Amino acid sequence: MKKAYPFGMFVAVAEFPDVTVTVDAASYAPKGEITSAEQWPPIGSPIEGVVVDHVEHNHQVKLRVE
């Protein structure tokens, strides 16, 4: 995880540095449970997610963490 905000987080993907990767707060639900921002992993921690959307014109990818 690169940055966290109340609405979600930005994630870096080393292989695609020009792509903006986001996880909105409602899409971060490890083990099927939505968590509050206080329970999210610390900045710099790796996360795994599933691509649920992408926007070609602005190089944005949205993830869901299950």
N, CA, C and O atoms as a GROMACS GRO file, in nm:
protein
  264
    1MET      N    1   0.084  -0.116   0.000
    1MET     CA    2   0.000   0.000   0.000
    1MET      C    3   0.090   0.123   0.000
    1MET      O    4   0.190   0.130   0.071
    2LYS      N    5   0.049   0.221  -0.082
    2LYS     CA    6   0.129   0.342  -0.097
    2LYS      C    7   0.076   0.456  -0.011
    2LYS      O    8   0.153   0.522   0.059
    3LYS      N    9  -0.055   0.482  -0.016
    3LYS     CA   10  -0.118   0.588   0.062
    3LYS      C   11  -0.258   0.545   0.102
    3LYS      O   12  -0.323   0.468   0.032
    4ALA      N   13  -0.302   0.593   0.218
    4ALA     CA   14  -0.438   0.562   0.264
    4ALA      C   15  -0.513   0.690   0.294
    4ALA      O   16  -0.458   0.787   0.347
    5TYR      N   17  -0.641   0.688   0.260
    5TYR     CA   18  -0.733   0.799   0.286
    5TYR      C   19  -0.861   0.739   0.341
    5TYR      O   20  -0.881   0.618   0.329
    6PRO      N   21  -0.948   0.818   0.402
    6PRO     CA   22  -1.073   0.762   0.455
    6PRO      C   23  -1.158   0.690   0.349
    6PRO      O   24  -1.232   0.597   0.383
    7PHE      N   25  -1.148   0.730   0.223
    7PHE     CA   26  -1.229   0.670   0.117
    7PHE      C   27  -1.166   0.546   0.056
    7PHE      O   28  -1.234   0.474  -0.017
    8GLY      N   29  -1.038   0.521   0.083
    8GLY     CA   30  -0.971   0.405   0.025
    8GLY      C   31  -0.821   0.421   0.024
    8GLY      O   32  -0.766   0.503   0.098
    9MET      N   33  -0.754   0.343  -0.058
    9MET     CA   34  -0.608   0.344  -0.060
    9MET      C   35  -0.555   0.339  -0.202
    9MET      O   36  -0.623   0.293  -0.294
   10PHE      N   37  -0.432   0.386  -0.218
   10PHE     CA   38  -0.361   0.376  -0.343
   10PHE      C   39  -0.254   0.269  -0.326
   10PHE      O   40  -0.189   0.261  -0.221
   11VAL      N   41  -0.236   0.188  -0.428
   11VAL     CA   42  -0.144   0.075  -0.423
   11VAL      C   43  -0.045   0.089  -0.538
   11VAL      O   44  -0.083   0.125  -0.649
   12ALA      N   45   0.080   0.060  -0.512
   12ALA     CA   46   0.183   0.061  -0.616
   12ALA      C   47   0.202  -0.080  -0.671
   12ALA      O   48   0.200  -0.177  -0.596
   13VAL      N   49   0.218  -0.088  -0.802
   13VAL     CA   50   0.248  -0.215  -0.868
   13VAL      C   51   0.381  -0.196  -0.940
   13VAL      O   52   0.388  -0.123  -1.039
   14ALA      N   53   0.484  -0.261  -0.892
   14ALA     CA   54   0.620  -0.239  -0.944
   14ALA      C   55   0.630  -0.258  -1.095
   14ALA      O   56   0.701  -0.183  -1.162
   15GLU      N   57   0.560  -0.356  -1.149
   15GLU     CA   58   0.569  -0.385  -1.292
   15GLU      C   59   0.500  -0.279  -1.378
   15GLU      O   60   0.527  -0.271  -1.498
   16PHE      N   61   0.413  -0.198  -1.319
   16PHE     CA   62   0.336  -0.098  -1.393
   16PHE      C   63   0.338   0.035  -1.318
   16PHE      O   64   0.236   0.075  -1.263
   17PRO      N   65   0.453   0.104  -1.315
   17PRO     CA   66   0.464   0.226  -1.235
   17PRO      C   67   0.376   0.341  -1.282
   17PRO      O   68   0.347   0.432  -1.204
   18ASP      N   69   0.332   0.342  -1.407
   18ASP     CA   70   0.249   0.450  -1.460
   18ASP      C   71   0.100   0.428  -1.438
   18ASP      O   72   0.019   0.511  -1.478
   19VAL      N   73   0.064   0.317  -1.377
   19VAL     CA   74  -0.077   0.284  -1.355
   19VAL      C   75  -0.117   0.325  -1.213
   19VAL      O   76  -0.047   0.294  -1.117
   20THR      N   77  -0.230   0.394  -1.201
   20THR     CA   78  -0.286   0.428  -1.071
   20THR      C   79  -0.375   0.313  -1.028
   20THR      O   80  -0.470   0.278  -1.098
   21VAL      N   81  -0.344   0.255  -0.913
   21VAL     CA   82  -0.422   0.141  -0.862
   21VAL      C   83  -0.489   0.184  -0.732
   21VAL      O   84  -0.424   0.232  -0.640
   22THR      N   85  -0.621   0.166  -0.726
   22THR     CA   86  -0.697   0.207  -0.607
   22THR      C   87  -0.778   0.091  -0.551
   22THR      O   88  -0.816  -0.002  -0.623
   23VAL      N   89  -0.803   0.099  -0.422
   23VAL     CA   90  -0.894   0.008  -0.352
   23VAL      C   91  -0.985   0.098  -0.270
   23VAL      O   92  -0.939   0.163  -0.177
   24ASP      N   93  -1.115   0.103  -0.304
   24ASP     CA   94  -1.202   0.188  -0.222
   24ASP      C   95  -1.234   0.117  -0.092
   24ASP      O   96  -1.221  -0.006  -0.082
   25ALA      N   97  -1.275   0.193   0.008
   25ALA     CA   98  -1.294   0.139   0.143
   25ALA      C   99  -1.389   0.020   0.145
   25ALA      O  100  -1.365  -0.077   0.217
   26ALA      N  101  -1.497   0.026   0.068
   26ALA     CA  102  -1.595  -0.083   0.067
   26ALA      C  103  -1.541  -0.208  -0.004
   26ALA      O  104  -1.595  -0.317   0.014
   27SER      N  105  -1.435  -0.192  -0.083
   27SER     CA  106  -1.377  -0.307  -0.154
   27SER      C  107  -1.264  -0.373  -0.078
   27SER      O  108  -1.209  -0.472  -0.125
   28TYR      N  109  -1.228  -0.318   0.038
   28TYR     CA  110  -1.125  -0.382   0.120
   28TYR      C  111  -1.196  -0.465   0.226
   28TYR      O  112  -1.235  -0.414   0.332
   29ALA      N  113  -1.210  -0.592   0.197
   29ALA     CA  114  -1.283  -0.682   0.287
   29ALA      C  115  -1.211  -0.816   0.299
   29ALA      O  116  -1.261  -0.918   0.253
   30PRO      N  117  -1.090  -0.814   0.361
   30PRO     CA  118  -1.022  -0.942   0.376
   30PRO      C  119  -1.106  -1.039   0.459
   30PRO      O  120  -1.167  -1.001   0.559
   31LYS      N  121  -1.108  -1.161   0.417
   31LYS     CA  122  -1.186  -1.267   0.483
   31LYS      C  123  -1.335  -1.235   0.483
   31LYS      O  124  -1.409  -1.284   0.569
   32GLY      N  125  -1.380  -1.154   0.386
   32GLY     CA  126  -1.521  -1.124   0.371
   32GLY      C  127  -1.576  -1.020   0.466
   32GLY      O  128  -1.698  -0.999   0.470
   33GLU      N  129  -1.491  -0.954   0.543
   33GLU     CA  130  -1.537  -0.855   0.640
   33GLU      C  131  -1.482  -0.717   0.604
   33GLU      O  132  -1.361  -0.699   0.595
   34ILE      N  133  -1.571  -0.619   0.584
   34ILE     CA  134  -1.528  -0.482   0.558
   34ILE      C  135  -1.465  -0.429   0.686
   34ILE      O  136  -1.519  -0.446   0.795
   35THR      N  137  -1.350  -0.364   0.672
   35THR     CA  138  -1.277  -0.313   0.788
   35THR      C  139  -1.269  -0.161   0.784
   35THR      O  140  -1.285  -0.100   0.678
   36SER      N  141  -1.245  -0.102   0.898
   36SER     CA  142  -1.226   0.042   0.905
   36SER      C  143  -1.083   0.076   0.867
   36SER      O  144  -0.996  -0.011   0.866
   37ALA      N  145  -1.059   0.202   0.836
   37ALA     CA  146  -0.926   0.246   0.794
   37ALA      C  147  -0.820   0.217   0.901
   37ALA      O  148  -0.704   0.194   0.869
   38GLU      N  149  -0.860   0.218   1.026
   38GLU     CA  150  -0.766   0.189   1.134
   38GLU      C  151  -0.715   0.045   1.130
   38GLU      O  152  -0.610   0.014   1.186
   39GLN      N  153  -0.789  -0.044   1.063
   39GLN     CA  154  -0.752  -0.185   1.055
   39GLN      C  155  -0.680  -0.220   0.925
   39GLN      O  156  -0.640  -0.335   0.906
   40TRP      N  157  -0.662  -0.123   0.836
   40TRP     CA  158  -0.592  -0.149   0.711
   40TRP      C  159  -0.444  -0.174   0.738
   40TRP      O  160  -0.392  -0.133   0.842
   41PRO      N  161  -0.376  -0.242   0.646
   41PRO     CA  162  -0.233  -0.267   0.666
   41PRO      C  163  -0.154  -0.136   0.664
   41PRO      O  164  -0.199  -0.038   0.604
   42PRO      N  165  -0.039  -0.134   0.728
   42PRO     CA  166   0.042  -0.012   0.728
   42PRO      C  167   0.095   0.023   0.589
   42PRO      O  168   0.106  -0.063   0.502
   43ILE      N  169   0.127   0.150   0.571
   43ILE     CA  170   0.187   0.196   0.446
   43ILE      C  171   0.312   0.112   0.420
   43ILE      O  172   0.390   0.086   0.511
   44GLY      N  173   0.330   0.071   0.296
   44GLY     CA  174   0.444  -0.011   0.257
   44GLY      C  175   0.416  -0.160   0.261
   44GLY      O  176   0.496  -0.239   0.211
   45SER      N  177   0.305  -0.200   0.319
   45SER     CA  178   0.271  -0.342   0.326
   45SER      C  179   0.220  -0.393   0.192
   45SER      O  180   0.148  -0.321   0.121
   46PRO      N  181   0.255  -0.514   0.156
   46PRO     CA  182   0.199  -0.572   0.034
   46PRO      C  183   0.054  -0.615   0.058
   46PRO      O  184   0.018  -0.658   0.167
   47ILE      N  185  -0.028  -0.603  -0.045
   47ILE     CA  186  -0.164  -0.656  -0.040
   47ILE      C  187  -0.190  -0.733  -0.168
   47ILE      O  188  -0.123  -0.712  -0.269
   48GLU      N  189  -0.286  -0.823  -0.164
   48GLU     CA  190  -0.328  -0.897  -0.282
   48GLU      C  191  -0.473  -0.866  -0.309
   48GLU      O  192  -0.554  -0.859  -0.216
   49GLY      N  193  -0.507  -0.846  -0.437
   49GLY     CA  194  -0.644  -0.816  -0.472
   49GLY      C  195  -0.679  -0.868  -0.609
   49GLY      O  196  -0.595  -0.922  -0.680
   50VAL      N  197  -0.804  -0.850  -0.644
   50VAL     CA  198  -0.858  -0.891  -0.773
   50VAL      C  199  -0.895  -0.765  -0.850
   50VAL      O  200  -0.959  -0.675  -0.795
   51VAL      N  201  -0.856  -0.758  -0.977
   51VAL     CA  202  -0.893  -0.644  -1.060
   51VAL      C  203  -1.042  -0.651  -1.088
   51VAL      O  204  -1.092  -0.751  -1.138
   52VAL      N  205  -1.113  -0.542  -1.055
   52VAL     CA  206  -1.258  -0.538  -1.078
   52VAL      C  207  -1.296  -0.436  -1.184
   52VAL      O  208  -1.408  -0.439  -1.235
   53ASP      N  209  -1.204  -0.346  -1.217
   53ASP     CA  210  -1.235  -0.244  -1.318
   53ASP      C  211  -1.104  -0.182  -1.364
   53ASP      O  212  -1.004  -0.180  -1.292
   54HIS      N  213  -1.107  -0.130  -1.486
   54HIS     CA  214  -0.994  -0.052  -1.534
   54HIS      C  215  -1.045   0.056  -1.628
   54HIS      O  216  -1.146   0.039  -1.697
   55VAL      N  217  -0.973   0.167  -1.629
   55VAL     CA  218  -1.009   0.280  -1.715
   55VAL      C  219  -0.887   0.309  -1.801
   55VAL      O  220  -0.784   0.356  -1.752
   56GLU      N  221  -0.899   0.281  -1.928
   56GLU     CA  222  -0.785   0.289  -2.019
   56GLU      C  223  -0.732   0.431  -2.036
   56GLU      O  224  -0.611   0.453  -2.036
   57HIS      N  225  -0.822   0.529  -2.051
   57HIS     CA  226  -0.776   0.664  -2.086
   57HIS      C  227  -0.694   0.731  -1.977
   57HIS      O  228  -0.615   0.820  -2.009
   58ASN      N  229  -0.708   0.693  -1.851
   58ASN     CA  230  -0.625   0.754  -1.746
   58ASN      C  231  -0.541   0.650  -1.671
   58ASN      O  232  -0.489   0.677  -1.563
   59HIS      N  233  -0.529   0.532  -1.728
   59HIS     CA  234  -0.443   0.426  -1.672
   59HIS      C  235  -0.475   0.397  -1.526
   59HIS      O  236  -0.386   0.396  -1.442
   60GLN      N  237  -0.602   0.375  -1.497
   60GLN     CA  238  -0.645   0.349  -1.360
   60GLN      C  239  -0.701   0.209  -1.348
   60GLN      O  240  -0.778   0.164  -1.433
   61VAL      N  241  -0.662   0.139  -1.242
   61VAL     CA  242  -0.710   0.004  -1.213
   61VAL      C  243  -0.770   0.005  -1.074
   61VAL      O  244  -0.714   0.064  -0.981
   62LYS      N  245  -0.886  -0.062  -1.060
   62LYS     CA  246  -0.950  -0.072  -0.929
   62LYS      C  247  -0.944  -0.218  -0.883
   62LYS      O  248  -0.972  -0.310  -0.959
   63LEU      N  249  -0.908  -0.236  -0.756
   63LEU     CA  250  -0.896  -0.369  -0.698
   63LEU      C  251  -1.002  -0.392  -0.592
   63LEU      O  252  -1.056  -0.297  -0.534
   64ARG      N  253  -1.029  -0.518  -0.567
   64ARG     CA  254  -1.110  -0.561  -0.453
   64ARG      C  255  -1.025  -0.661  -0.375
   64ARG      O  256  -0.965  -0.751  -0.434
   65VAL      N  257  -1.021  -0.646  -0.244
   65VAL     CA  258  -0.948  -0.738  -0.158
   65VAL      C  259  -1.050  -0.824  -0.089
   65VAL      O  260  -1.139  -0.774  -0.019
   66GLU      N  261  -1.038  -0.955  -0.109
   66GLU     CA  262  -1.137  -1.049  -0.053
   66GLU      C  263  -1.080  -1.126   0.062
   66GLU      O  264  -1.149  -1.209   0.121
   0.00000   0.00000   0.00000
